[in-house]
Each structure stands twice: as C-alpha cells, then as structure tokens.
Amino acid sequence: MKKVKEIFVGDIVKSTQGHDQGKLSLVVKRVSDDYIMMVDGERRKVESPKLKKLKHIKLAAREEKVADLVENGNLTNQAVKDILNQYIMQQK
C-alpha cells in the first residue's frame, strides 16, 4: 500500500492515523483535494460517512465496480461489509 493523492470513489483505503488506524474503509465521496468521505459499514455507516484527510490514508485497492454502486445510490452497509471482507479474504 502506498500513500497517493489519486484516491477515487470506490477505492478501498487503510487509515494510517486516528482512532480508526489500521482499519479498511471504502471511499464514497471526494470532498476536496485534501479530504474524502469514507465508510466501513459498521462503525461508519453509509448514512454518516467519516471525513478524513488524504494524508491519513493509504490506497489498498481500486474497486471500479463499487463506484457505480455509490453513484447510483445503491450502496448499503451490508454491501460495504461484503466488499471489505472479500478484499481481506483475497489478501490471505
């Protein structure tokens, strides 16, 4: 994983700072050049995403199919959990 500013909606990211350090999340919105909104489906739900600075995350994976779910408004908390769990299983 590497720190990059090229973070897009649908990317899986890992937090490097804060109380959520080491946890995976899904990017649901790019707020500005320095901030994103992210969810994990459990603690941070789709209804209340977490605002996070880009310098405090690392890109873990790019999931282009997820961007379609976000843009269509079809992303659910269960779908987020499933996507993150599938990524974890692929890494083993």
Wavefront OBJ file of the C-alpha trace (Angstrom):
o trace
v 0.000 0.000 0.000
v 1.207 3.456 -0.786
v 0.127 6.975 0.032
v -1.221 8.711 -3.042
v -3.395 11.661 -3.820
v -5.072 9.703 -6.601
v -7.915 8.409 -4.448
v -11.260 7.927 -6.180
v -14.792 6.992 -5.198
v -14.955 3.222 -4.749
v -11.337 2.807 -3.618
v -10.542 0.685 -0.579
v -8.272 2.613 1.772
v -6.489 1.914 5.044
v -6.372 4.538 7.772
v -2.865 5.438 8.985
v -3.861 7.885 11.743
v -6.625 8.361 14.294
v -8.847 6.031 16.297
v -9.529 4.024 13.131
v -5.812 3.439 12.432
v -5.223 0.190 10.549
v -8.872 -0.239 9.561
v -10.139 -0.595 5.997
v -12.830 1.664 4.590
v -14.470 2.454 1.289
v -14.299 5.940 -0.250
v -17.788 7.244 -1.016
v -17.010 10.874 -1.863
v -14.084 13.113 -2.732
v -14.756 16.360 -0.854
v -11.708 18.359 -1.942
v -8.055 17.943 -2.880
v -7.284 17.103 0.753
v -10.393 15.338 2.106
v -12.548 12.288 1.394
v -15.639 10.732 2.960
v -15.342 7.043 3.850
v -17.457 4.251 5.337
v -16.837 0.800 6.752
v -20.436 -0.417 7.031
v -20.185 -0.962 10.788
v -18.884 1.939 12.827
v -19.136 4.438 9.963
v -22.305 3.729 8.056
v -23.348 4.882 4.604
v -25.757 7.345 6.236
v -22.952 9.076 8.186
v -19.567 8.777 6.435
v -16.330 9.862 8.112
v -14.431 12.892 6.862
v -10.729 12.024 6.588
v -7.619 13.818 5.337
v -5.888 12.184 2.393
v -2.549 12.327 4.171
v -4.003 9.996 6.825
v -4.906 7.139 4.471
v -3.214 4.700 2.117
v -4.685 3.173 -1.005
v -5.282 -0.559 -0.534
v -7.192 -1.424 -3.721
v -9.095 0.128 -6.567
v -12.645 -1.207 -6.953
v -14.164 0.397 -10.044
v -17.415 -1.590 -9.830
v -18.083 -0.050 -6.419
v -18.038 3.473 -7.854
v -21.147 2.566 -9.865
v -22.972 1.486 -6.690
v -22.073 4.747 -4.963
v -23.051 6.949 -7.895
v -26.384 5.140 -8.319
v -27.171 5.414 -4.602
v -27.351 1.616 -4.291
v -24.560 1.212 -1.742
v -25.730 -0.382 1.513
v -23.899 -1.021 4.768
v -24.064 -4.764 4.110
v -22.587 -4.274 0.630
v -19.706 -2.255 2.130
v -19.006 -5.001 4.687
v -19.132 -7.654 1.955
v -16.725 -5.713 -0.296
v -14.239 -5.147 2.532
v -14.467 -8.776 3.712
v -13.936 -10.023 0.150
v -10.810 -7.854 -0.118
v -9.498 -9.219 3.196
v -10.070 -12.809 2.042
v -8.214 -12.150 -1.227
v -5.205 -10.900 0.740
v -4.841 -14.163 2.686
l 1 2 3 4 5 6 7 8 9 10 11 12 13 14 15 16 17 18 19 20 21 22 23 24 25 26 27 28 29 30 31 32 33 34 35 36 37 38 39 40 41 42 43 44 45 46 47 48 49 50 51 52 53 54 55 56 57 58 59 60 61 62 63 64 65 66 67 68 69 70 71 72 73 74 75 76 77 78 79 80 81 82 83 84 85 86 87 88 89 90 91 92
